[in-house]
Amino acid sequence: MAKEKTKKNKKKSIGLESKKSEQIALKEEKASKGKKKSKKKCKKKEKKLKKSLTEHTSFKNLNKKKTKNRQAVWVKKFTLEYEEELNRLQIELLKWQKHVIANENRILLLFEGRDAAGKGGTIKRILEHLNPRGARVVALLKPSDRERTQWYFQRYIHQLPSGGEIVLFDRSWYNRAMVEPTMGFCTDEENKRFLKDTPMLESMLVKNGIILFKFFFSVSKEEQLRRFNARETDPLKQYKISPVDREAQEKWDDYTVRKFQMLNETNRTICPWTIIRSDNKKKARLNCLKHILSNVEYENKISAEELQIDPEVVVSGIDEIRFMEDHLMTGIELPG
């Protein structure tokens, strides 16, 4: 009897050991499969990262003797494509400037929009490689006591382009259409007179030979707030912050009403508005440049296909007016 029991116990122990070994084998199989999956995931991630690398980095030569003093840099694919396209458009701007100088054209570009809408960044990219002798930016401070006694347009008229010159206004006489009435810096009567006089003035400028572009950079309320917060933490952008900025958020709807009035009263066939949706700064810049270049003539111009604008970014003034007319009283958030 004792011998039979020991035999049975041995069989049981052998059975348990075999089960344990089977379980261990299954765990090892699962672990190896998991490792393979994680390796595949890593490879996929690596491929994605490789796609977003710039062609000018040292990724291919990393850890080689020749590249001891070089550092691999990771860049988003869109950023690389943006830089490449911006460079191509800036070359076109130089061709255009050469034509402007040779033909003594007078170019005037007005950049308007809410605070932090991206006006200054676009102006910077336009001027970046142009000959400074034939291109300049005008960004006037608030009027002095003497200027307050003058005709409202007087200090702007003094800055108009001469022959062969491209002038960019970083904010213009349209301060009186949005900022001044919203913040109480002018009376309602002054605002109404401005809206009545401006189309006549601009018509005179165009008929006199000035080529006029009017851009309104449209930013959403959420994106404007994000940019304000970024300015507060970035020491290189803190100069852009002013007490008026925060009030711009509080008076968002008032600005929207003033924007509608401005577009409705000053959008004319001879001097139309062009709206640039600027929540994405890079797309806004590229499409603004394309709009300018596609509406001027110069030698060795690239094809119309290469200057194709994005209709989601560039909107005509009349289309913006119609959209605002249809939705102004509905309560939905309108474009900034």
Backbone torsions as a table, in degrees:
resi	resn	phi	psi	omega
1	MET	NA	-41.2	-179.8
2	ALA	-64.7	-38.3	179.3
3	LYS	-64.6	-41.9	179.9
4	GLU	-62.0	-41.8	179.2
5	LYS	-61.9	-44.2	179.8
6	THR	-63.5	-36.0	177.8
7	LYS	-64.8	-44.5	179.5
8	LYS	-62.6	-42.6	179.2
9	ASN	-62.5	-39.6	177.7
10	LYS	-62.4	-43.2	179.7
11	LYS	-62.1	-43.8	179.2
12	LYS	-61.2	-45.3	-179.2
13	SER	-64.3	-37.9	176.9
14	ILE	-64.3	-40.8	178.9
15	GLY	-64.0	-42.3	178.8
16	LEU	-64.5	-41.5	179.1
17	GLU	-62.8	-41.0	179.1
18	SER	-65.4	-39.5	177.7
19	LYS	-63.8	-43.2	178.7
20	LYS	-61.5	-43.1	179.8
21	SER	-65.0	-36.4	176.3
22	GLU	-63.5	-45.2	179.3
23	GLN	-61.8	-41.6	178.5
24	ILE	-63.1	-41.8	179.0
25	ALA	-62.4	-41.8	178.4
26	LEU	-63.3	-43.0	178.3
27	LYS	-61.1	-41.8	179.3
28	GLU	-64.4	-39.2	177.2
29	GLU	-62.0	-47.0	179.1
30	LYS	-60.8	-42.7	180.0
31	ALA	-62.8	-42.3	179.2
32	SER	-66.0	-37.9	176.4
33	LYS	-64.0	-42.1	178.2
34	GLY	-61.1	-40.7	177.8
35	LYS	-63.0	-41.5	178.9
36	LYS	-62.3	-44.1	178.8
37	LYS	-61.7	-45.4	-179.9
38	SER	-63.6	-36.2	176.6
39	LYS	-63.5	-42.3	178.4
40	LYS	-62.1	-43.8	178.0
41	LYS	-60.7	-43.7	178.9
42	CYS	-61.3	-41.3	179.3
43	LYS	-64.3	-41.7	178.1
44	LYS	-61.7	-45.5	178.4
45	LYS	-60.9	-41.4	-179.6
46	GLU	-62.8	-40.8	178.5
47	LYS	-62.9	-43.4	178.5
48	LYS	-61.2	-43.8	179.8
49	LEU	-65.1	-38.5	178.5
50	LYS	-61.9	-38.5	179.3
51	LYS	-62.5	-34.6	-177.4
52	SER	-88.0	4.5	176.4
53	LEU	-78.6	145.8	175.1
54	THR	-75.9	155.9	179.2
55	GLU	-70.5	-19.1	-174.2
56	HIS	-93.5	6.0	178.9
57	THR	-87.4	170.5	-178.2
58	SER	-97.4	27.9	-176.3
59	PHE	-59.3	-45.1	-177.1
60	LYS	-64.3	-30.6	-175.9
61	ASN	-104.2	16.4	-178.4
62	LEU	-61.1	138.5	179.8
63	ASN	69.7	13.6	175.7
64	LYS	-97.1	155.1	-175.6
65	LYS	-60.5	-36.0	-176.2
66	LYS	-66.9	-22.4	-171.6
67	THR	-111.8	35.8	-178.8
68	LYS	-61.6	-38.2	-175.7
69	ASN	-97.6	18.5	179.6
70	ARG	-116.0	152.6	-178.5
71	GLN	-125.2	129.7	175.9
72	ALA	-68.6	136.5	-177.9
73	VAL	-121.6	132.2	178.9
74	TRP	-95.7	126.5	-178.0
75	VAL	-135.1	138.8	177.3
76	LYS	-63.8	144.8	-178.4
77	LYS	-59.7	-40.9	-179.6
78	PHE	-61.4	-38.0	179.4
79	THR	-63.5	-42.6	177.4
80	LEU	-62.4	-45.6	180.0
81	GLU	-64.1	-38.8	178.0
82	TYR	-61.8	-48.2	-179.3
83	GLU	-61.5	-40.0	-179.6
84	GLU	-65.5	-45.5	-179.2
85	GLU	-70.3	-39.0	177.6
86	LEU	-59.7	-44.3	179.1
87	ASN	-59.8	-42.2	179.6
88	ARG	-63.8	-42.1	-179.7
89	LEU	-71.0	-33.8	177.5
90	GLN	-67.1	-31.8	173.8
91	ILE	-64.9	-40.0	177.2
92	GLU	-64.7	-37.9	177.2
93	LEU	-61.3	-37.6	177.2
94	LEU	-65.8	-40.9	176.0
95	LYS	-60.6	-43.8	-179.9
96	TRP	-64.1	-43.5	179.5
97	GLN	-60.7	-39.3	177.9
98	LYS	-59.1	-41.9	178.0
99	HIS	-66.3	-42.5	179.8
100	VAL	-59.4	-44.9	-179.4
101	ILE	-66.9	-45.3	-178.0
102	ALA	-63.3	-34.8	-176.7
103	ASN	-101.4	4.5	179.9
104	GLU	53.0	40.8	174.7
105	ASN	-70.5	154.5	175.5
106	ARG	-117.6	115.9	-174.9
107	ILE	-113.3	129.9	178.1
108	LEU	-128.3	121.2	178.6
109	LEU	-118.2	121.6	178.2
110	LEU	-101.8	129.6	178.5
111	PHE	-116.1	113.6	-179.6
112	GLU	-122.7	168.9	179.5
113	GLY	146.9	171.0	178.7
114	ARG	-67.7	167.7	176.2
115	ASP	-60.1	141.0	178.1
116	ALA	65.3	25.4	-179.9
117	ALA	-82.9	-13.8	178.1
118	GLY	106.8	15.8	-179.3
119	LYS	-64.4	-51.4	-176.2
120	GLY	-61.4	-39.4	179.2
121	GLY	-64.3	-38.4	178.5
122	THR	-68.9	-43.8	177.6
123	ILE	-58.4	-42.7	179.8
124	LYS	-58.7	-43.6	-179.0
125	ARG	-70.5	-30.8	177.5
126	ILE	-68.6	-44.9	-175.3
127	LEU	-80.7	-15.7	-168.5
128	GLU	-47.6	-44.6	-175.9
129	HIS	-117.7	4.6	178.2
130	LEU	-73.2	154.8	175.7
131	ASN	-67.8	116.4	-176.0
132	PRO	-64.0	-15.7	177.9
133	ARG	-72.5	-19.0	-178.2
134	GLY	-121.9	12.5	-180.0
135	ALA	-149.0	137.4	-179.8
136	ARG	-152.7	157.5	177.4
137	VAL	-108.2	142.5	177.4
138	VAL	-116.8	116.9	177.6
139	ALA	-133.2	86.9	-173.3
140	LEU	-76.2	145.1	173.6
141	LEU	-77.2	176.7	177.3
142	LYS	-61.7	148.2	-174.8
143	PRO	-60.8	142.8	177.1
144	SER	-75.6	173.8	178.5
145	ASP	-60.1	-38.2	179.5
146	ARG	-67.8	-43.3	-178.6
147	GLU	-66.3	-28.6	178.7
148	ARG	-65.4	-23.3	-180.0
149	THR	-85.7	-9.5	-176.1
150	GLN	-89.1	170.1	169.7
151	TRP	-57.4	135.5	-172.0
152	TYR	-52.7	-41.7	-174.8
153	PHE	-79.9	-8.6	-169.4
154	GLN	-56.7	-46.7	-176.5
155	ARG	-70.7	-20.9	176.1
156	TYR	-82.5	-37.7	179.7
157	ILE	-58.6	-37.5	179.9
158	HIS	-61.0	-22.7	-175.3
159	GLN	-98.7	3.6	-177.3
160	LEU	-64.2	152.5	-175.3
161	PRO	-71.4	147.7	170.0
162	SER	-94.5	178.0	-180.0
163	GLY	-59.2	133.3	179.3
164	GLY	79.5	17.1	-174.2
165	GLU	-122.0	140.7	173.8
166	ILE	-110.4	120.3	-178.7
167	VAL	-118.6	130.2	-179.8
168	LEU	-115.5	121.3	178.6
169	PHE	-94.1	115.0	173.4
170	ASP	-88.0	90.7	-163.6
171	ARG	74.1	147.0	-172.6
172	SER	-141.1	-153.8	177.3
173	TRP	-62.5	-13.1	179.9
174	TYR	-72.8	1.0	169.6
175	ASN	-54.6	-34.4	-177.7
176	ARG	-75.6	-10.0	179.8
177	ALA	-89.3	-34.2	-175.0
178	MET	-121.8	-63.1	-172.3
179	VAL	-63.8	-51.6	-173.8
180	GLU	-62.1	-49.8	179.9
181	PRO	-68.0	-33.6	-179.8
182	THR	-68.2	-40.0	-176.9
183	MET	-92.1	0.9	178.0
184	GLY	78.3	25.2	-179.6
185	PHE	-89.7	-4.6	174.2
186	CYS	-146.7	163.9	179.6
187	THR	-85.0	164.6	176.6
188	ASP	-61.8	-36.2	179.5
189	GLU	-64.7	-42.9	178.2
190	GLU	-64.0	-38.8	178.6
191	ASN	-65.5	-44.4	179.7
192	LYS	-64.2	-42.1	179.1
193	ARG	-63.1	-40.2	178.4
194	PHE	-61.0	-48.8	-178.1
195	LEU	-62.7	-28.7	178.2
196	LYS	-78.5	-40.1	-174.9
197	ASP	-78.9	-32.0	-171.4
198	THR	-59.3	-48.1	179.0
199	PRO	-57.8	-35.6	179.2
200	MET	-68.4	-43.0	178.7
201	LEU	-61.4	-48.8	-177.5
202	GLU	-65.5	-35.2	176.1
203	SER	-62.9	-40.8	177.3
204	MET	-62.5	-42.8	-179.7
205	LEU	-62.1	-46.5	-178.2
206	VAL	-66.2	-43.2	179.7
207	LYS	-65.9	-24.7	177.8
208	ASN	-82.3	-4.3	174.4
209	GLY	112.1	-2.9	178.1
210	ILE	-75.5	131.9	175.5
211	ILE	-89.7	113.5	-170.6
212	LEU	-111.1	129.4	171.8
213	PHE	-118.7	135.7	177.1
214	LYS	-124.0	114.9	-178.7
215	PHE	-112.3	133.9	171.9
216	PHE	-116.8	115.5	-179.6
217	PHE	-87.0	119.8	-172.3
218	SER	-105.5	115.2	-178.6
219	VAL	-120.0	146.1	179.3
220	SER	-76.2	160.7	-179.0
221	LYS	-62.5	-41.5	-178.8
222	GLU	-65.3	-43.0	-178.9
223	GLU	-69.4	-37.0	177.0
224	GLN	-60.9	-44.0	179.1
225	LEU	-63.0	-41.8	179.0
226	ARG	-60.3	-41.0	-179.5
227	ARG	-70.8	-36.5	175.4
228	PHE	-60.2	-45.8	-179.8
229	ASN	-63.3	-38.6	179.0
230	ALA	-65.2	-36.7	179.3
231	ARG	-64.9	-35.6	-178.3
232	GLU	-67.0	-29.4	-177.7
233	THR	-97.7	-12.1	-178.9
234	ASP	-99.8	111.5	-177.9
235	PRO	-61.9	-22.8	179.6
236	LEU	-81.4	-10.1	-178.5
237	LYS	-118.7	0.3	-175.0
238	GLN	-66.4	-22.9	178.4
239	TYR	-65.5	-18.9	-178.6
240	LYS	-80.0	-14.6	-176.1
241	ILE	-79.8	137.3	174.8
242	SER	-141.5	160.6	179.4
243	PRO	-59.5	-25.3	-179.1
244	VAL	-68.8	-26.0	-176.4
245	ASP	-57.0	-51.0	-178.3
246	ARG	-64.9	-34.4	177.1
247	GLU	-66.5	-27.9	177.8
248	ALA	-61.8	-34.5	176.8
249	GLN	-71.2	-43.9	-178.7
250	GLU	-65.4	-34.0	-177.5
251	LYS	-104.6	32.3	-176.7
252	TRP	-54.8	-48.4	-177.1
253	ASP	-66.4	-35.6	177.2
254	ASP	-63.2	-41.8	176.8
255	TYR	-62.1	-38.8	-179.2
256	THR	-62.4	-43.4	178.3
257	VAL	-63.4	-43.6	179.1
258	ARG	-64.7	-36.6	177.3
259	LYS	-61.8	-45.3	179.8
260	PHE	-61.2	-45.1	179.0
261	GLN	-60.4	-44.1	-178.7
262	MET	-61.4	-49.9	-179.4
263	LEU	-63.1	-43.5	-177.0
264	ASN	-63.2	-37.1	-175.7
265	GLU	-89.0	-24.0	-171.5
266	THR	-119.5	1.0	175.8
267	ASN	-84.1	109.9	-178.9
268	ARG	-126.8	156.0	-179.5
269	THR	-57.9	-38.8	-177.3
270	ILE	-74.8	-25.0	179.8
271	CYS	-145.7	72.1	-175.2
272	PRO	-77.8	161.2	172.9
273	TRP	-89.1	148.6	170.4
274	THR	-123.8	123.4	-179.1
275	ILE	-93.3	132.3	177.6
276	ILE	-116.1	112.7	175.5
277	ARG	-71.4	119.9	-167.1
278	SER	-122.4	23.5	173.7
279	ASP	-62.1	-33.5	171.8
280	ASN	-101.7	104.5	-173.6
281	LYS	-60.0	-43.2	-175.4
282	LYS	-65.1	-45.0	177.9
283	LYS	-63.5	-38.9	179.3
284	ALA	-61.4	-45.6	-179.6
285	ARG	-61.6	-50.3	-177.3
286	LEU	-60.2	-44.2	-176.9
287	ASN	-72.3	-31.0	175.0
288	CYS	-65.0	-45.7	178.3
289	LEU	-61.9	-42.2	179.4
290	LYS	-63.4	-39.7	179.4
291	HIS	-62.7	-43.9	178.5
292	ILE	-60.5	-52.5	-174.8
293	LEU	-65.2	-33.2	-179.6
294	SER	-75.2	-12.8	-178.8
295	ASN	-109.5	14.0	175.7
296	VAL	-131.5	159.8	179.6
297	GLU	-110.8	141.3	175.4
298	TYR	-164.2	168.1	-175.1
299	GLU	-76.1	148.0	176.6
300	ASN	56.8	39.6	-179.6
301	LYS	-73.4	142.3	177.9
302	ILE	-70.8	169.3	-173.6
303	SER	-68.7	159.6	178.6
304	ALA	-62.3	-32.5	179.3
305	GLU	-62.7	-36.7	-179.2
306	GLU	-75.2	-14.4	178.1
307	LEU	-108.8	19.4	-179.3
308	GLN	-64.7	126.0	-179.0
309	ILE	-93.0	159.1	177.8
310	ASP	-89.1	115.9	-178.4
311	PRO	-65.7	-14.9	175.8
312	GLU	-78.8	-17.7	-178.0
313	VAL	-103.8	-43.0	-177.9
314	VAL	-103.5	121.0	-177.3
315	VAL	-127.0	137.1	178.9
316	SER	-71.5	154.9	179.5
317	GLY	-59.2	-41.2	-178.1
318	ILE	-66.1	-37.2	178.1
319	ASP	-67.7	-37.2	177.8
320	GLU	-66.1	-41.0	178.7
321	ILE	-61.9	-46.4	-179.7
322	ARG	-61.6	-42.9	179.6
323	PHE	-63.0	-43.3	-179.3
324	MET	-68.1	-36.8	176.4
325	GLU	-59.7	-41.5	-177.2
326	ASP	-73.7	-25.7	-171.3
327	HIS	-122.3	1.1	-175.0
328	LEU	-60.7	-36.4	-175.9
329	MET	-102.7	8.7	-176.9
330	THR	-85.8	-17.5	-179.5
331	GLY	93.1	-7.6	178.0
332	ILE	-76.4	154.7	-179.1
333	GLU	-75.2	120.2	-179.2
334	LEU	-85.9	159.2	176.7
335	PRO	-57.7	142.7	-176.3
336	GLY	-66.6	NA	NA
